[in-house]
Amino acid sequence: MPMLPKERDTRLVTIRRGGSLTDAHHRLLAEWALLCAEHVLPLFEDQQPGDTRPHEAIELGRGWIRGEVRMSDSRQAAAVPHVAAHDLGAAAYALRAAVASVPPDDAGTARAAERAWQQERLPEAVRELVLDDERRRSPICWHVFDD
């Protein structure tokens, strides 16, 4: 299932690609998405201890934020096809990982707790943009952002 709608929200496209997202806000979004991915990384590592791809993708994402790595290189290292650790889709995958790590009866509680954790860490400058994007994207992201 795709993580991005067919029609991209220009608010999430950088200015140099025809959107309205500034480089500063792009870096804020990336850092937040990396925090989300890193938060559930132990869940993945418990199940796949020898798979270093998610950790490497997070490190490359941070390298991109610092200007040391090209965006295309950090995207290529993503553990999940088509979703880099610094993509907003990382939040959806983090929610999904949190839900998958608990018994089915606890899924709703785990989803709510992870969503609250993520939202508490949203930078104020991009908070409304992310929350609006989550509302719009939820139907194609397994409804993980729904209340």
C-alpha positions as CSV (number, residue, x, y, z in Angstrom):
1,M,0.0,0.0,0.0
2,P,1.5,3.4,-0.9
3,M,2.4,5.8,1.8
4,L,1.9,8.9,-0.3
5,P,-1.3,10.0,-2.0
6,K,-1.2,10.2,-5.9
7,E,-1.6,13.9,-5.6
8,R,1.2,15.3,-3.4
9,D,0.3,18.1,-0.9
10,T,2.5,21.0,-2.1
11,R,3.0,22.0,1.6
12,L,5.1,18.9,1.9
13,V,7.2,19.5,-1.2
14,T,10.3,21.6,-0.9
15,I,10.3,25.0,-2.5
16,R,13.0,24.0,-5.0
17,R,10.7,21.2,-6.3
18,G,7.7,23.5,-6.7
19,G,6.1,23.3,-3.2
20,S,6.1,25.6,-0.3
21,L,8.1,23.6,2.3
22,T,11.2,25.4,3.4
23,D,14.5,23.7,4.0
24,A,14.3,24.5,7.7
25,H,10.8,23.0,8.1
26,H,12.0,20.0,6.0
27,R,14.8,19.4,8.5
28,L,12.3,19.7,11.4
29,L,10.0,17.1,9.8
30,A,12.9,14.8,9.2
31,E,14.2,15.0,12.7
32,W,10.7,14.3,14.1
33,A,10.3,11.3,11.7
34,L,13.7,10.0,12.8
35,L,12.7,10.2,16.4
36,C,9.5,8.2,15.6
37,A,11.5,5.6,13.8
38,E,14.2,5.4,16.5
39,H,11.5,5.1,19.3
40,V,10.3,1.8,17.9
41,L,13.7,0.6,16.7
42,P,14.1,-1.7,19.7
43,L,10.9,-3.5,18.7
44,F,12.3,-4.3,15.3
45,E,15.8,-5.2,16.7
46,D,14.2,-7.7,19.1
47,Q,12.7,-9.5,16.2
48,Q,15.5,-9.0,13.7
49,P,18.7,-8.6,15.7
50,G,21.0,-9.0,12.8
51,D,19.3,-6.5,10.5
52,T,21.0,-3.2,10.7
53,R,19.1,-1.4,7.8
54,P,16.7,0.6,10.0
55,H,19.6,1.9,12.2
56,E,21.6,2.7,9.2
57,A,18.7,4.5,7.6
58,I,18.2,6.6,10.8
59,E,21.9,7.5,10.8
60,L,21.9,8.4,7.1
61,G,18.7,10.6,7.7
62,R,20.6,12.4,10.4
63,G,23.5,12.8,8.1
64,W,21.2,14.4,5.6
65,I,19.9,16.9,8.2
66,R,23.6,17.8,8.9
67,G,24.2,18.2,5.2
68,E,26.6,15.3,5.0
69,V,24.5,12.9,2.9
70,R,22.4,13.4,-0.2
71,M,18.6,12.8,0.2
72,S,18.7,10.1,-2.5
73,D,21.4,8.2,-0.6
74,S,19.4,8.3,2.7
75,R,16.2,7.2,0.9
76,Q,18.0,4.3,-0.7
77,A,19.0,3.0,2.7
78,A,15.5,3.0,4.0
79,A,14.5,-0.3,5.7
80,V,11.0,-0.1,4.2
81,P,10.7,0.3,0.4
82,H,9.7,3.8,-0.7
83,V,9.7,5.2,2.8
84,A,12.9,6.7,4.2
85,A,13.4,7.0,7.9
86,H,13.0,10.8,7.6
87,D,9.8,10.6,5.5
88,L,6.5,11.3,7.3
89,G,5.6,7.7,6.5
90,A,8.0,6.7,9.2
91,A,5.5,7.8,11.8
92,A,2.9,5.5,10.3
93,Y,5.3,2.6,10.3
94,A,6.3,3.4,13.9
95,L,2.6,3.3,14.9
96,R,2.2,0.0,13.1
97,A,5.3,-1.5,14.8
98,A,4.0,-0.4,18.2
99,V,0.7,-2.1,17.5
100,A,2.3,-5.3,16.2
101,S,4.4,-5.6,19.3
102,V,1.4,-6.2,21.7
103,P,-1.4,-8.8,21.9
104,P,-4.4,-7.9,19.7
105,D,-6.5,-6.9,22.7
106,D,-4.0,-4.2,23.5
107,A,-3.6,-2.8,20.0
108,G,-5.8,0.2,20.5
109,T,-4.0,1.2,23.7
110,A,-0.6,0.8,22.0
111,R,-1.7,2.9,19.0
112,A,-3.0,5.7,21.2
113,A,0.1,5.7,23.4
114,E,2.5,5.8,20.4
115,R,0.4,8.5,18.7
116,A,0.5,10.6,21.8
117,W,4.2,10.1,22.1
118,Q,4.7,11.2,18.6
119,Q,2.5,14.2,18.8
120,E,4.2,15.4,22.0
121,R,7.4,15.6,20.1
122,L,6.1,17.5,17.1
123,P,7.9,20.7,16.5
124,E,5.5,23.6,16.9
125,A,6.5,25.1,13.6
126,V,5.2,22.1,11.7
127,R,2.6,20.7,14.1
128,E,-0.5,21.6,12.2
129,L,1.0,20.6,8.9
130,V,1.8,17.1,10.2
131,L,-1.5,16.7,12.0
132,D,-3.4,17.7,8.8
133,D,-1.3,15.4,6.7
134,E,-2.0,12.5,9.1
135,R,-5.7,13.1,8.9
136,R,-5.5,13.1,5.1
137,R,-3.1,10.2,4.8
138,S,-4.7,7.9,7.4
139,P,-7.0,6.0,4.9
140,I,-3.9,4.9,2.9
141,C,-1.8,4.2,6.0
142,W,-3.9,1.4,7.6
143,H,-6.0,4.1,9.5
144,V,-3.2,4.2,12.1
145,F,-3.7,8.0,12.6
146,D,-7.4,7.6,13.3
147,D,-8.8,8.1,16.8
